[in-house]
Amino acid sequence: MKFETTPAFDADVRRLKPEHLVEFRKVLRDKFVPACDAFAADPATSWPASLRVKSVRSAPGVLEMTWSFSSPDGRATFELLTVGGELRIRWRRVGDHAVFRDP
């Protein structure tokens, strides 16, 4: 599956502490990417419960996931897109609970 980012996500990544970015990338590699591949193969596949993927109430079409429950309170928002018949993830925001102010 291909991924793309928004300028807001890119700015958020630059603000993350290095150790938080390492943790975010580990969760992506170990849990999120395999879940995306499973979802692309079968959209009825559930997301791993540990990621707590759900819709953002104030932003239709935007999903959130939790990548850390401790320090930091790691959250990320994304949307599923189809480009040229191919499913993609567009990362919108990453950081703590504040990303929900403008998901």
N, C-alpha and C positions, 0 to 999 in steps of 0.2 A: 504494500500500500504506500502511496506517496503522501507526503506531508508538505504543507506550506504554512507560512506564518504571516501575521499582520504586523505592521510597524509597532503597534502597542505591545505585542508579545515580544518582539525583538528588544524593545526598550526595557520591558520587565526582566528579561533574561540578563541584560547588562547590570541590572540593579540587584540581582540575587547574590547572596554571599556565595563564595566559591564552593563551600561545603554543601550548601543547599542545592546548587546547580548539579553537583555530583550526585546527590540523592535523587533529584528529579530525573536525571538521565538514567540512573540505575532502575528506577521504577518503570520508565519508558521501555528500556531494553528488556527487563525481566518479566513485566506484566502487561504493559499497555500495547506494545507492538504485537505480541502474540495474540492478544485479545482482538486487536484490529484485524489481523489476518483471519481469525476465526469468524469474526463478524462479516468480513467481506465474502467469505465462502458461504456463510449461512446467516443472514440477518436476524434469524430467530434465536441465534446464540446469545446467551446472557453475558453481560460484562462481569468480570470477576468482582465478587462482593467487596473485596478489600479496596477496590478503587472507588467505590461509592459513586459510580457514574449515574447521573440523573439530569433531567432537564432543569434549566435555570428558569424559574417562574417568571421573572421580569423580562426575559429575552427569548421569544419564540424561535425555535430552531437551534438554540445554543445549549450545549451540554456542559456539565462540570464534572470534574473528577478530583478526588482527594489523593494527593501523593504523599502526604505526611500528616499525622495526627498530633505530633508533638512539636518541638521547636525545629523548624517553623511550622505554623499551621499552613501546610502546603496545599494550595488549590490551583487548578488550571481550568480554563474554559476553552472549548473547541466546538467546531461544527463539522458535520458530515456533508460533503459535496460530491456531486458526480460531474466529472469533467471528461468529455470524450468517451462516455460510457464506463469510466473508471472511477471507483470510489476513492475519495481523498479525505484527509483530515486537515482542516485549517485551524491552527492554534491561534487563539485570540488573546488570551491573557494568562499570566502565571505569577504566582506570588502567594500572599496570604488571603484571608477572607475579604480584604479590601478590593480584590479584583471584581467582586460582585457589584460594586458601585457603577461600573461601566464594563459589563461582561463582553 
